[in-house]
Amino acid sequence: MQTNSKTIKDLLEADYQYTEIILQYLLDMTRSQIFLNQNLELSDDVWNRFLDIQRDLKDGRPLQYAIGKWNFYGYDFIVNENVLIPRPETELLVEEILKEELKDKKLLDIGTGSGAIAVSLDLENKDNLQVSACDISKEALEVARVNAEKLGAHLDFIHSDLFENIEGRFDIIVSNPPYISEEDYDKLDELLYHEPKTALYGGIKGYEIYEKIIDQAKSYLKDQASIYFEIGYDQGKVISDLLRENGYHDVKILQDYGEKDRIVTGKWLKDSITS
């Protein structure tokens, strides 16, 4: 039980980790509001939750999992060890897709995880975009469903290993698949091992799942459909070459704000001739 009242200022001046970020989530305040309300007394619930998060951090748990949610494209998504933590670079996928004409289009998000991409696209688009999202993990799909319900998105969720349980054709397929190679996985920062291996490890080469999606997607894409991938910083050439070798057109590599290759996109034409 709390014996002494604590204010925002008390915590900011103490030797805690990520105090400002944690308070923004716990108090639903912006950074500016935190500093403008430093004399605000914290409730027992907030104070105890803050201490719980600090204990998790000392135990080596990632900040995002310790808080239990993380912001992506302006929306707070519930996250836990069943899903990949949403990254700022992935927001570029959403931005690029929103540049398309999306009225009455059908979109499939493969490996949706927390649902960050699919839910954000559904919420941001007002042109009756029909969004489906699949994942091999039932636990991840449950997190995505909760996020969709909490944020007011309307999606079709499908438990599927890639296209195994997918029906119909789509105007857009998007995926941020696991793309870390076996060699690189063994060198990751320890914090990353808290995230599901199935969302990180992409096989011995790191791009085996891209090979499968690129090949199989041809049976699920409409004429003139688009495909979007997030990629590792060193995979731009290999993924773009895979698309071209499989008959995709207008293949482009897009860079993130750090000027690293981050997205590969292409078009599928029904008269495409594969090599």
N, C-alpha and C positions, 0 to 999 in steps of 0.2 A: 504493500500500500504506500502511496506517495505521501511523504511526510513534509516536504518543503515544495512550495510552488516553483515551477520552472517557467521561464520566459524564452521566447525565441532568442533573445540576446544571450541568455545564459548558455544555450547550446552552441551558438555561433562562436562564443569566446572559449568554449571548452575544447578539449583535445579529442574530438570524435571524428570519425571518417565520414566524408560525403554529407555533412550535416545539411548544407544548403539544398542539395538535390533531394535528400530524403524528406525534408520539411515541405518542399514543394508538392510532393506526392501525398504526404500525410495530411496536409492542410488544404490541399487543392488551391494553392497560391502560385502566382508567378514569382520569378526571382525578384522583381521590383517590389511586389507586395510583401515578400519576406522581409526585406530591408526597411520597408516603410512601417512595419508592424512589429518591431523588435521587442516592444514591451508587452506583447500579447502573452498572457499566461496559458500554458498548455494544459489540456485536460489530462486526467490520469490515464485515459485510454491512449492518447497520443504519446504521452511520455513513456508508457510501458511498451507500446509498439516500437517506438524509437530504440529503446534498449534491446528489444528482441532482434531488431535489424542489426544493431551493433554487434551483438553476440554472433549472429550468422556471419557477418563480415570477418570477425576474428577467427571463425572456424574455416574460413576460406571460401565461403559461398559467394558467387557473383552478386554484385549490387542489385541487378535487375531481379534475380530470383529472390533475394532477401526482401526487397520491397514488395514483390509479387505482381508488379505491373510495370510497363514501360511504354513510353510515348513513341508512336510511329505515325507520321503524316498528320499530326495534330490530334490523334486519338490515343487514349490510354488503353493498351491491351494487357489483359491478364497473361502472365508468363510464369511458367514453372519448368522443372527439369524435363518435362515431356516435350517441350518445344524449343526451337532455336530462338535465341534472343534477337528481336528485330534490330537491324542495323540501319543507320542513316543512308548508306549507299543504296540500299534496296528501295528507298523512296523514289529513286530515279526511274525504276521500272514503272511505278505508278504514274509518274509525271509523263513518261514517254507514251504510255498507253492512252492516257487522257487526251493526248494530242490527236488521236484518231477520231474519225466519225463513228460514234458508238451507238447511234440510235437503233434500237431493236436488234442489236448484235448479241451473239452468244460467246461467252468467254469461259475458258477452263484454266484453273490454277492448279498445277500439279505439284504435290508436296507442300500443301498449304500451311502446315505447322500451326502457328497461333492464329492463322487466318489474316495476318496483317495486310498482305497484298490484296486478297479477294475482298475483304470487308472494306478496305479503304476505297477500292475501285467502285464498289456498290454504293457507298455513301457519297462519293464525290461526283458520280455521274447521275444526271437527271434525265437521261434519254432512254430509259427502259432497257438498260443493259442487263442481260440475263447471266448471272454469275454462278458457275459451279466450281466446287473446290474439292480436291481429293487428297488423300494421304494414306500411306501404308500403315500408319500408326492410329489405332483406335483412340488411344489416350490423347494424341495430338488433336484429332478431330473433335473430341469432347471439349478441349480448350477452345478450339476455333468456334464451335457452336455457342459456347458461353459468351465469347467475345461478340459474336454476331448479334445474339439476343440482347446483350447489355448495351450495345451501340446502336441497335435498331436497324441492322442490315438484314436483307432477305436473300439468302443463298441456298443452293442445293449442295449438301455435303454428301460425299461418296467415299466409302471405305474401299480403297483400290490401290493395288501395286501398279503404279503407272496407269496404263489403259485397261487393265484386266477387267474392271467392272464399269467401264465407260461406254456409253452408247451415244450415237448421233455424231454430228459434225459441228465444228465451231468456227467462228470468225477470227478468234484470237486464242492462242494457247500461250500461257506464261508459266515460267518455272524458275525457281531459285533452288536448284537441286544441290545435293552435297557434291562438292568439287575439290576436296582436299585429297591429295594422293597419299598412298601408304607411307612414303618417305617423309612427307611434310607432316602427316598426322602425328608421327612419333616425336616431332619437334615442337608441337604446339605449346603455348602458354598453359600452365596448369589449370587456370580458371576455365579454359575452354573444354576441359574434360568433364565439367559439370553438365555441359550441353549434350543432348542425345547424339551418340556416335552416328546413328543412321541419318542425321541431318547434316553431318560434317564430312564423313568419310565417303569419298567418291570412287573408291576402288584403287587398284595398284597404280594405274595411270592418273587417276583423278577425274577422268572425263568419260568413264564407261557409261554412266547414266545418261549423259547427253547423247551418246551414240544410240542408245535404245529409244529415247524420246524422239530424236530427229528422224529415225527410221519409222517408228510406229505411228508418229503423228500424221504421216501422209494419209493414213486411212481415216483420220478424224478431223481434218481441216477442209473447210469449204474452199471453193475457187477464190483466189485473191486474198486468202486468209493470211494473218500475220502470226509469227512465232517470236517470242521474246525470252531471252535467258539472262539471268545474272551469272557472271563467270568470275573465276579467279583472275587476279591481275595479269597473270602470264598465260592465259588461255585464249586470248582473242583470236589468234591465228588458227589454232587447231579447231576451235568451235566454228569459226566462220568457214574454214575449209570443209569441215564435215557437212555444213548446210549446203554449200555449193555442190559437193560431190553427190549429195542426195537429191539434187534437182531444185533446190530453193533459189529464189531470185532476190535481187535488191538487198543483198546481204550487207549489213553495216555493223561496224564496231563503234560503240559509244563509250566515252570516258567519263569517269566520275569527277568530283570537284578537286581531287588530288591529281588529276590528269593521268589516271591509271585506267586501263581497259576494264570496263565493268559490265557492259551490256552488249549482247550480240542479238541482232534481229534480222529476220528475213521474211520473204513472201512465198506462199505456195500457190502455184498455178496448176489448174487441172490438166493442162497439156504439158506439164513439166516432164522432161525425159531424164531419168536417173542414169548415172553412170554404171 
